[in-house]
Amino acid sequence: MTEGSPQSLGSIIDALVRQLGIQTKLKQYDIVDVWGSIVGVQIASVTSIDKIEKNVLVVKVTAAPWRTELTFRKHEILDKIHAAMDSKAIKDIRFR
């Protein structure tokens, strides 16, 4: 490609993401868009994604009984996350 030739904005952003080395971090945040479809409406209504820290998804839960239930179902939810995102960028879930 010669200098000054037009490039699509998407290809420029992709190149920047690769150059910055943030592909995994961006992939992790895809979970925000699919959380409700992974866990369902009922669980989504009592949870919210707080942050992702060191490959751990931190989820706020509105009530202790729900937190207990979700802790028991953590591996099931993690498997659904991996399948939905086609990635294992999220290594664990912490409910708080």
Backbone as numpy.savetxt, mean C-alpha at the origin, in Angstrom:
# Nx Ny Nz CAx CAy CAz Cx Cy Cz
17.67 8.85 -28.71 16.82 10.02 -28.71 17.72 11.25 -28.71
17.38 12.22 -29.51 18.19 13.42 -29.57 17.71 14.42 -28.54
18.65 15.27 -28.13 18.31 16.28 -27.13 17.27 17.22 -27.70
16.29 17.53 -26.89 15.25 18.44 -27.33 14.07 17.76 -27.98
14.16 16.45 -28.23 13.02 15.77 -28.82 11.95 15.58 -27.76
10.70 15.67 -28.13 9.62 15.57 -27.14 9.51 14.17 -26.54
9.18 14.14 -25.26 8.96 12.90 -24.53 7.63 13.03 -23.80
6.98 11.92 -23.59 5.72 11.97 -22.85 6.03 12.25 -21.38
5.08 12.90 -20.72 5.25 13.20 -19.30 5.38 11.91 -18.50
4.62 10.89 -18.88 4.69 9.60 -18.19 6.07 9.00 -18.24
6.72 9.05 -19.40 8.06 8.47 -19.51 9.08 9.28 -18.72
8.88 10.58 -18.64 9.78 11.41 -17.84 9.62 11.08 -16.36
8.38 10.94 -15.91 8.13 10.61 -14.49 8.68 9.23 -14.17
8.45 8.24 -15.07 8.99 6.90 -14.85 10.51 6.93 -14.70
11.17 7.69 -15.56 12.63 7.79 -15.49 13.07 8.44 -14.18
12.35 9.46 -13.74 12.69 10.14 -12.49 12.50 9.21 -11.30
11.41 8.45 -11.29 11.14 7.51 -10.20 12.26 6.47 -10.13
12.68 5.94 -11.27 13.78 4.97 -11.30 15.08 5.61 -10.81
15.33 6.83 -11.28 16.57 7.52 -10.91 16.61 7.79 -9.40
15.49 8.12 -8.81 15.43 8.40 -7.38 15.37 7.12 -6.54
15.07 5.99 -7.19 15.01 4.71 -6.49 13.81 4.59 -5.56
12.67 5.15 -5.95 11.51 5.14 -5.07 10.36 4.27 -5.61
10.67 3.35 -6.52 9.62 2.50 -7.09 8.91 1.69 -6.01
9.66 1.09 -5.09 9.06 0.25 -4.04 8.17 1.09 -3.14
8.63 2.26 -2.75 7.85 3.13 -1.88 6.55 3.55 -2.56
6.61 3.88 -3.82 5.38 4.25 -4.55 4.44 3.05 -4.67
5.00 1.87 -4.91 4.19 0.66 -5.00 3.48 0.40 -3.68
4.16 0.64 -2.58 3.55 0.44 -1.27 2.32 1.33 -1.09
2.39 2.55 -1.55 1.27 3.47 -1.34 0.09 3.19 -2.26
0.23 2.26 -3.19 -0.93 1.82 -3.99 -1.99 1.20 -3.09
-1.60 0.72 -1.92 -2.52 0.08 -0.99 -3.65 1.04 -0.59
-3.36 2.32 -0.54 -4.37 3.31 -0.15 -5.57 3.24 -1.09
-5.31 3.05 -2.37 -6.38 3.00 -3.36 -7.20 1.72 -3.31
-6.62 0.63 -2.84 -7.31 -0.66 -2.90 -7.70 -1.23 -1.53
-7.41 -0.50 -0.47 -7.67 -1.00 0.88 -9.12 -1.46 1.05
-10.08 -0.63 0.67 -11.48 -0.98 0.83 -11.89 -2.22 0.06
-11.36 -2.40 -1.11 -11.71 -3.59 -1.90 -11.02 -4.84 -1.35
-9.91 -4.69 -0.66 -9.21 -5.83 -0.07 -9.92 -6.31 1.19
-10.24 -5.38 2.08 -10.80 -5.76 3.38 -12.32 -5.73 3.42
-12.95 -5.11 2.45 -14.40 -5.02 2.44 -14.90 -3.75 3.12
-16.17 -3.44 2.87 -16.77 -2.19 3.34 -16.80 -2.11 4.87
-17.17 -3.20 5.51 -17.33 -3.18 6.96 -16.00 -2.89 7.67
-14.96 -3.58 7.28 -13.65 -3.36 7.90 -13.09 -2.00 7.50
-13.27 -1.62 6.24 -12.79 -0.32 5.79 -13.44 0.82 6.57
-14.68 0.62 7.02 -15.38 1.68 7.75 -14.85 1.87 9.17
-14.13 0.90 9.70 -13.60 1.01 11.07 -12.07 1.11 11.08
-11.47 1.26 9.91 -10.01 1.36 9.81 -9.61 2.52 8.91
-8.38 2.96 9.07 -7.79 3.91 8.13 -6.28 3.66 8.11
-5.72 3.80 6.94 -4.27 3.62 6.81 -3.59 4.84 7.39
-2.70 4.61 8.33 -1.99 5.70 9.00 -0.71 6.03 8.25
0.12 5.00 8.04 1.39 5.22 7.37 2.00 3.88 6.98
3.06 3.97 6.21 3.88 2.80 5.90 5.29 3.13 6.35
5.79 2.31 7.25 7.09 2.57 7.86 7.93 1.31 7.82
9.05 1.38 7.13 9.96 0.24 7.00 9.22 -1.01 6.52
8.43 -0.86 5.46 7.67 -1.93 4.82 6.55 -2.49 5.69
6.18 -1.78 6.75 5.09 -2.21 7.63 3.92 -1.23 7.45
2.76 -1.78 7.12 1.55 -0.99 6.98 0.96 -0.77 8.38
0.81 0.47 8.76 0.24 0.81 10.07 -1.20 1.26 9.84
-2.13 0.55 10.47 -3.56 0.79 10.27 -4.19 1.20 11.60
-4.88 2.34 11.59 -5.62 2.77 12.77 -6.97 2.04 12.78
-7.36 1.56 13.95 -8.61 0.83 14.12 -9.42 1.56 15.18
-10.73 1.75 14.94 -11.54 2.57 15.82 -11.89 1.92 17.15
-11.84 0.61 17.26 -12.26 -0.05 18.50 -11.38 -1.27 18.78
-11.16 -1.53 20.05 -10.29 -2.64 20.48 -10.78 -4.01 19.98
-12.09 -4.29 20.03 -12.52 -5.61 19.52 -12.17 -5.81 18.04
-12.31 -4.75 17.26 -11.93 -4.85 15.84 -10.42 -5.05 15.71
-9.66 -4.35 16.52 -8.20 -4.50 16.46 -7.80 -5.94 16.75
-8.45 -6.55 17.72 -8.17 -7.95 18.05 -8.53 -8.86 16.89
-9.71 -8.66 16.32 -10.15 -9.48 15.18 -9.18 -9.34 14.01
-8.79 -8.13 13.70 -7.89 -7.91 12.56 -6.50 -8.47 12.83
-6.07 -8.44 14.05 -4.78 -9.04 14.39 -4.80 -10.54 14.13
-5.90 -11.19 14.48 -6.04 -12.62 14.19 -6.07 -12.89 12.69
-6.59 -11.95 11.91 -6.72 -12.12 10.45 -5.58 -11.48 9.66
-4.54 -11.05 10.35 -3.46 -10.30 9.71 -2.85 -11.04 8.52
-2.55 -12.32 8.66 -1.91 -13.06 7.56 -2.84 -13.19 6.36
-4.10 -13.39 6.61 -5.09 -13.45 5.53 -5.15 -12.11 4.78
-5.18 -11.01 5.52 -5.22 -9.68 4.91 -3.94 -9.40 4.16
-2.81 -9.78 4.73 -1.52 -9.58 4.07 -1.45 -10.36 2.76
-1.94 -11.58 2.75 -1.99 -12.37 1.51 -2.85 -11.67 0.46
-3.98 -11.10 0.87 -4.86 -10.38 -0.06 -4.18 -9.13 -0.61
-3.43 -8.45 0.24 -2.69 -7.27 -0.20 -1.67 -7.66 -1.26
-0.91 -8.72 -1.00 0.11 -9.17 -1.95 -0.53 -9.54 -3.29
-1.67 -10.22 -3.25 -2.34 -10.63 -4.48 -2.89 -9.41 -5.23
-3.50 -8.49 -4.52 -4.10 -7.32 -5.17 -3.06 -6.40 -5.77
-1.92 -6.28 -5.11 -0.88 -5.37 -5.58 0.14 -6.07 -6.47
0.04 -7.39 -6.58 1.01 -8.17 -7.33 2.44 -7.82 -6.89
2.57 -7.69 -5.57 3.86 -7.29 -5.00 3.87 -7.66 -3.52
5.06 -7.89 -3.01 5.22 -8.13 -1.58 5.95 -6.96 -0.94
5.67 -5.76 -1.44 6.31 -4.56 -0.93 5.92 -4.28 0.52
4.72 -4.71 0.92 4.28 -4.61 2.31 4.64 -5.93 2.99
5.49 -5.88 4.02 5.97 -7.09 4.68 5.14 -7.48 5.89
4.50 -6.49 6.53 3.75 -6.77 7.75 2.67 -5.71 7.93
1.73 -5.97 8.84 0.69 -5.02 9.18 0.70 -4.87 10.69
0.57 -3.62 11.14 0.43 -3.35 12.57 -0.87 -2.58 12.77
-1.75 -3.12 13.60 -3.02 -2.48 13.89 -2.89 -1.73 15.20
-3.34 -0.49 15.23 -3.25 0.31 16.45 -4.50 1.13 16.66
